[in-house]
Amino acid sequence: MRKNLLWSVPIIALVLLGAGCGESLGKKVDDQVDSAQATASDKIAQEAAERAMEKELEKNGQDGNVDVDDKSISITTGEGEFAIGENVALPSGFPSEIPIYNGSKISTASASSETKEYSASLNTEDTYEDVVSFYKDALNSNGWTLGDTNTADLNGSGFTHLEATGHDLSLNVTVTSGVSFGDGKIQILLATEAK
């Protein structure tokens, strides 16, 4: 009997201690289960979206791969690549000679393997003047020849369009500020085509 009593004291103490912190422990377990369920639901939704887009490609006679995650979508077909999201990567084959503004985030990028056309949309928090200056300098060197330049100030919103040629490409760079970018971000659009 005494032996059973010795074992029961620590067990009762553990139960009482557990009851005191059981609510926070239970909440932690519930939070982890909720998080795991949300992650699993997100993954199922992402895979379903990938399959649906790949089937749509097949309906249009294209074989392709679609990758969806919580921050981006990328599509690769025999014709090229396209990506959209938060800070996506440039497609394979994107010419390294095309200047990419340091510290910018890429929100869309595409490459056509057939026509050798490339495009990207970038955003930065830097000033409009710094971005325009960077592209004017970059397109006056490194094998580029700067052509036409158009600049406009539209009620405090800046717009600059630069044309350049080099590396067997024709490059258009458009830098905008303030136009539908109420958060003050600067948008940079890059578009090329083979010469």
N, C-alpha and C positions, 0 to 999 in steps of 0.2 A: 504494500500500500504506500509506504513511504517512497518507494522507487517511482511510482506513478505520480506522486505529488511533486517530486523533484523535476520531472519532465513537464508537468502541467504549468508550473510557475513561469518558465521562460516562454512557453507557448501562449499563455494568457497575456504576458507582457508584450509579446510581438503583435498579438491581435489588438490590444489596446493602442499600441503605438501606430499600428497600421490603420486603425480606425481614425486616428487623429490626422494622418496625412493621406488617408485613402482618397479623399475628395480631390486633392491636387494630383495624386498619382493617376487616378481615374481620368481626370481631365487631360493629362498629358497623353495617356493612351488613346483617349477619344480623339484628341487633336491629331495624333500620328495616323490613326486609322482614317480620319477625314482627309488628311493630306494625301495619303496613299490612294484613297478612292478617287480624289480629284485628279491626281497624276494619271491613274489608270484610265479615267474617263477622257482626259485630254489626249492620251496616247491613242485610244480607240477612235476618237473623233479625227485625229490627224491621219490615221491609217485609212479611215473611211473616205476622207477628203482626197487623199492620194489616189486611192482606187477609182473614185468617181472621175477625177481629172484624167487619169490614164485611160479610162474607158472612153471618155470624150475624145481624147487624142486618137484612139483606135478607130472610132466612128468616122473621123476625118481622114483616115488612111495614114496616120502617122504613128510610128512606134516611139514611145518616149518614156522617160522616167520623171516622176514628180516626187519631190521631197518637201514635206510640210513639217515645220516645227512651231513652237509657240511664238517665234519672232520673225519667221520668214517663210517664203515659198520659193522653190526653185524648180524649173522645168528644163529638161534637156531632151532634145529630139535630134534626129539626123540633120535638121536644118540649122540648129544652133542651141543657144542657152538663153534663159531669162531668169532673173531673180528679183524679188521685191521683198522688202522688210526692213528691219532695223540693222543697219551696218552690214549689209550683205557683201559677199566676196565678188571680185571681178571674175567674169567667166574665163575659162581656160582659153588661151589664144588672144586675150585682150592685149593689144599692142603696148608693150612696156614704154614705148616712146611717147605715149599720150600722157601729158603731165596730170598728176592727181594732186589736188591741193592737200598739203600736209595737215593732218588732224581732222580732215573732213570725214563724214560718215556717208557711206554709199547706201542710198535707199532703193535704187533700182539699177540694174545693169543687164545688158543684153549683147549677144554676139551672134552674127549670122555666119555660119561656116561656108555657105554657098556664095554670098555676095560680099563677104569681108566687110560688113557694116557693123559698127560697134556703137554702143551708147551707154551713158551712165548719168545718173542724177545723184548729186552729192549735196550735203548740207554742212554748214559750219556756223559757229558762233562768232567767228572773226568778223572784222569790219568789211564792208563792201569795198572800200578803197584798197584794203590790203589784198583782197582776193583778185580784184581787177589788175592791180599792179603785178601780182604774181604771174597771172596768165599773160600779160603783155610782155613781161621779161622772158618767161618760158617759151613763148611763141616767136621770140626774136632770136632764139639760139637753139642749140641742140638739134640742128637739122631741120628746124621749122622756119618758114618764112611767113611773117605776119602780113595779112592782106587787109581787107576792109575792116574798119572798126566803127561801130555805131554806138553812141551813148545817148541816153535820154534820162531826164529827171521828171518823173510823173508824180507831182504832188508829194514830194519827199521820198518817193520810192525810186531806187536806182535800177537802171537797165543798161547792160552793156552786152553787145554782140560782137565777137571777134571771129574772123575767118583766117585760117592758116593752111598752108600746104607743106608737106614734107613726108618722108618715109613712105612714099607711094600712096599717101592718104590726103584727103581733104577733110579738115577738122573745123567744126563750128563749136564755139564756146559761148554760152549765154550765162551771164551772172545777173541775178535779180535780188532785190531786197525790198521788203515791205509789202509787196504785192501778194495778198492772201497769205502772208507769213507773219501774222500778227505777233508772233513770239520773237520777232527780230532776227530770225535765222536768215542766212544767206543761202540761196539755192544756186547750184552750178549745174548746168546741163552740158554734156559733152556728146557730140554726135559726129561720126565719121562715115566716109564712104571711100571706096577705092578710086584712085585717079585713073 
